[in-house]
Amino acid sequence: MSLRTAMSLPRRATCFHASAVDPRRWPSSQARAFSTTMHRDATWGFVGLGQMGYHMAKNLRAKIPASDTLIVRDVNEDVMKRFVAEAQETAQSNGAGANEGQVEIAQSAREVAEKSIVMVTSLPESQHVIDVFHSILKHGPLPPLEQERLFIDASTIDPVTSKDIANAIHTTQTGRFVDAPVSGGVVGARAGTLSFMFGASSQSDKLLGRIRGVLALMGKKAWHLGEPGAGVSGKLANNYILALNNIATAEAMNLGVRWGLEPKALAEMINSSTGRCWPSEVNNPVPGVVETAPRIAWL
């Protein structure tokens, strides 16, 4: 769904294109320089504590400096409270000081953006990403920080929406937007072994190094595929193959089980043969074959 399409939705009148967030209505980049700049230990933001985001945020908190603060936001208040409680327990068990390993709960995505040098979003659908960034931009310029803000969207959404959001962020000089969807599933999110494919508007070594440094806190690989929208485009191409493999694995396992084969033995054989693929090896649909795989009844 594009940001233009979002305007026609009956429940929203939300759009991010230049007509919606018109930089001419804001002070210029020179005029809007504030008299003071915030000085603090770095604050990191994370919006979206779902099945993927929860574990990604945990890895982020575990790997950023203990003196830094992580501020989180999710529509589910209980999830945020549980995240904070687990973070505090982890910090205490690691012998952290009183002001170390801190996690704060934000009341809005705008608050996260105001306080964070790096803000990561992991949301289910395009509309959710639209809503988050609309809520950030609609109130005008963010307070300046010592370093340009980096917005990393790890959601899997359509390329048109992602490009429109990037354009809105860049034309309003709000920061740098990067589309960086992930591959690896919940298992990879939990283990911190995700693969990222990202699109960024600048190919400068400094920016790419900064992006890769952040992504390395939550995963093990990162590919720069090109300009804004390239990351989600690559992810959707990969997902097309994954979808076919999911179907094939489910059908093959179902066939073998119906013929009386023991599921684990069948899976071990497939994973040592030409049928090996990610769904068969990591996310096998038959319950019990891969203990760490999500319990989803495919058969």
C-alpha positions in Angstrom: 0.0 0.0 0.0 1.4 3.4 -1.0 1.1 6.5 1.1 -1.1 8.0 -1.5 -3.4 5.0 -1.3 -3.5 5.4 2.5 -5.4 8.6 2.0 -8.4 6.8 0.6 -8.7 4.5 3.6 -12.0 5.2 5.5 -10.3 4.9 8.9 -7.4 7.2 8.1 -6.6 10.3 6.2 -2.9 9.7 6.4 -0.3 10.4 3.8 3.4 11.1 3.8 4.1 12.4 0.4 5.5 15.9 -0.1 2.0 17.3 -0.2 1.3 15.9 3.3 4.5 16.9 5.0 5.4 20.1 3.1 8.9 21.3 4.2 8.0 24.8 2.9 5.6 25.1 5.9 8.5 24.4 8.3 11.4 26.7 9.1 14.4 26.2 6.8 17.3 24.0 7.9 19.3 27.1 8.9 16.4 29.0 10.5 15.4 26.0 12.7 18.7 25.6 14.4 17.9 25.7 18.1 20.1 27.6 20.6 21.1 24.5 22.5 21.8 20.9 21.5 20.9 18.0 23.7 23.9 16.4 25.5 23.4 13.0 27.0 24.6 9.4 26.9 23.2 7.9 23.7 19.5 7.0 23.7 18.3 4.2 21.4 14.7 3.7 20.4 12.6 0.7 19.4 9.0 0.7 18.2 7.2 -2.6 17.8 7.7 -5.4 20.4 6.1 -8.2 18.5 7.4 -11.7 17.9 10.4 -10.3 16.0 10.8 -6.9 17.5 10.8 -8.1 21.1 13.9 -10.3 20.6 15.6 -7.8 18.4 15.2 -5.1 21.1 16.5 -7.5 23.7 19.7 -8.1 21.7 20.0 -4.3 21.1 19.8 -3.6 24.8 22.3 -6.4 25.6 24.9 -5.1 23.1 24.7 -1.3 23.4 26.9 0.3 26.1 25.5 -0.2 29.6 25.4 3.6 30.1 23.1 4.1 27.1 19.3 4.0 27.4 16.9 2.1 25.3 13.4 3.6 25.0 10.6 1.4 23.7 7.1 1.8 22.4 4.4 -0.7 21.6 0.6 -0.6 21.5 0.5 -3.4 24.1 1.2 -1.9 27.5 1.7 -5.3 29.2 4.4 -6.3 26.6 6.3 -3.1 27.3 6.1 -3.7 31.1 7.3 -7.2 30.7 10.2 -6.1 28.5 11.3 -3.5 31.1 11.0 -6.1 33.9 13.1 -8.6 32.0 15.7 -6.0 31.1 16.0 -5.0 34.8 16.4 -8.6 35.9 19.1 -9.2 33.3 20.9 -6.0 34.3 20.9 -6.9 37.9 22.1 -10.5 37.2 25.0 -9.0 35.2 25.9 -6.7 38.1 25.0 -3.5 36.4 25.1 -0.2 38.3 22.1 1.8 39.3 22.1 3.9 36.1 23.2 1.1 33.7 21.1 -1.1 31.4 18.2 1.3 31.5 15.0 0.8 29.6 12.3 3.5 29.4 8.7 3.3 28.2 7.6 6.0 25.8 4.1 7.3 25.5 4.3 7.8 21.8 6.5 7.1 18.7 7.1 10.8 18.6 8.7 10.7 22.1 10.9 7.8 21.0 12.1 9.8 18.0 12.7 13.0 20.0 15.0 11.2 22.4 16.8 8.7 20.2 19.8 8.9 18.0 18.9 5.6 16.4 15.3 4.4 16.2 14.4 1.0 15.0 10.8 0.0 13.9 9.5 -3.5 13.5 5.9 -3.5 12.6 3.4 -5.9 10.9 2.1 -3.9 7.9 2.6 -0.8 5.8 -0.3 1.0 7.5 1.4 0.6 10.9 4.6 2.1 9.6 2.7 5.0 8.0 0.9 5.7 11.2 4.1 5.7 13.2 6.0 8.1 11.0 3.0 10.3 10.5 2.8 10.7 14.2 6.4 11.7 14.3 6.4 14.2 11.5 3.0 15.9 12.0 4.1 17.9 15.0 7.0 19.6 13.2 10.8 19.4 13.6 12.4 17.2 16.2 14.9 18.7 18.7 18.4 18.6 17.4 20.9 16.0 18.6 24.7 15.9 18.3 24.4 13.3 15.5 22.0 12.9 12.6 19.1 10.7 13.6 19.0 7.3 12.0 15.6 5.7 11.4 15.9 1.9 10.6 12.7 0.2 9.5 13.0 -3.5 9.8 9.4 -4.1 8.8 8.5 -6.0 5.6 6.3 -3.6 3.7 5.8 -2.6 0.1 8.5 -0.6 -1.7 6.3 2.4 -2.7 5.3 3.1 1.0 8.9 2.7 2.1 10.2 5.1 -0.5 7.5 7.7 0.3 8.4 7.6 4.0 12.1 7.9 3.2 11.3 10.9 1.0 9.3 12.5 3.8 12.1 12.0 6.3 14.8 13.3 4.0 12.9 16.3 2.6 12.0 17.6 6.1 15.6 17.0 7.2 14.4 14.9 10.1 17.2 12.3 9.7 18.3 9.4 7.6 15.7 6.7 6.8 16.9 3.1 6.0 14.6 0.3 5.0 16.2 -2.9 6.4 13.9 -5.9 6.5 15.2 -9.1 8.0 15.4 -12.8 7.2 15.8 -15.5 9.8 12.5 -15.6 11.5 11.8 -15.6 15.3 14.6 -18.2 15.7 17.1 -15.7 14.2 15.7 -12.8 16.1 16.1 -14.6 19.4 19.6 -15.8 18.6 20.8 -12.5 17.1 21.7 -14.1 13.8 19.3 -12.3 11.5 20.3 -11.3 8.0 19.4 -7.7 6.9 19.0 -6.4 3.4 18.9 -2.6 3.4 18.3 0.4 1.1 20.0 3.7 1.9 20.1 7.0 -0.1 23.8 7.6 0.4 26.6 5.2 -0.5 29.1 7.0 1.6 31.3 4.7 3.6 30.6 6.6 6.8 26.8 6.2 6.6 27.0 2.5 5.4 29.4 1.8 8.2 27.1 3.4 10.8 24.1 1.4 9.5 26.0 -1.9 9.5 27.2 -1.2 13.0 23.7 -0.9 14.2 22.4 -3.9 12.3 25.3 -6.0 13.7 23.8 -5.6 17.2 20.8 -7.6 16.1 22.1 -9.9 13.3 25.1 -11.3 11.6 24.8 -10.2 8.0 23.8 -7.0 6.2 23.6 -6.4 2.4 23.3 -2.9 1.0 21.1 -3.5 -2.1 20.9 0.1 -3.3 18.7 3.2 -2.9 15.6 3.6 -0.6 13.2 0.8 -1.2 15.9 -1.6 -2.4 15.9 -3.5 1.0 12.2 -4.3 1.0 12.3 -5.1 -2.7 15.0 -7.7 -2.1 13.1 -9.1 0.9 10.0 -9.6 -1.2 11.9 -11.4 -3.9 13.4 -13.6 -1.2 10.0 -14.2 0.3 8.6 -15.4 -3.0 11.1 -18.3 -2.9 10.5 -18.8 0.8 6.7 -19.1 0.2 7.2 -21.8 -2.4 9.6 -23.7 -0.2 7.1 -23.5 2.7 4.4 -25.0 0.6 6.7 -27.7 -0.8 8.1 -28.6 2.6 4.6 -28.9 4.1 3.4 -31.1 1.3 6.4 -33.3 1.3 6.3 -33.8 5.1 2.6 -34.5 4.9 3.2 -37.1 2.1 5.9 -38.8 4.0 4.0 -39.0 7.3 0.9 -40.4 5.4 3.2 -43.1 4.0 4.2 -44.0 7.5 7.6 -42.4 7.7 8.9 -41.1 11.0 8.9 -37.2 10.8 12.3 -36.6 12.3 14.0 -39.3 10.2 12.4 -37.9 7.1 13.5 -34.4 7.9 17.1 -35.5 8.6 17.2 -37.3 5.3 15.8 -34.2 3.4 18.3 -31.9 5.1 21.2 -34.1 3.9 19.8 -34.3 0.4 18.8 -32.0 -2.5 15.5 -31.1 -0.8 17.2 -29.2 2.0 15.8 -25.7 2.5 15.2 -23.2 5.3 11.7 -24.4 6.1 12.8 -28.1 6.3 15.9 -27.4 8.4 15.0 -24.5 10.7 11.2 -24.0 10.5 9.9 -27.4 9.8 6.0 -27.4 10.0 5.7 -30.8 11.7 5.5 -30.2 15.5 8.5 -31.7 17.3 10.8 -32.1 14.4 12.6 -28.8 15.2 12.1 -28.0 18.8 12.8 -24.3 18.4 10.4 -23.8 15.4 7.2 -22.0 16.1 4.3 -24.3 16.9 2.1 -23.8 13.9 -0.1 -26.6 12.7 0.5 -26.8 9.0 -0.5 -30.4 8.5 
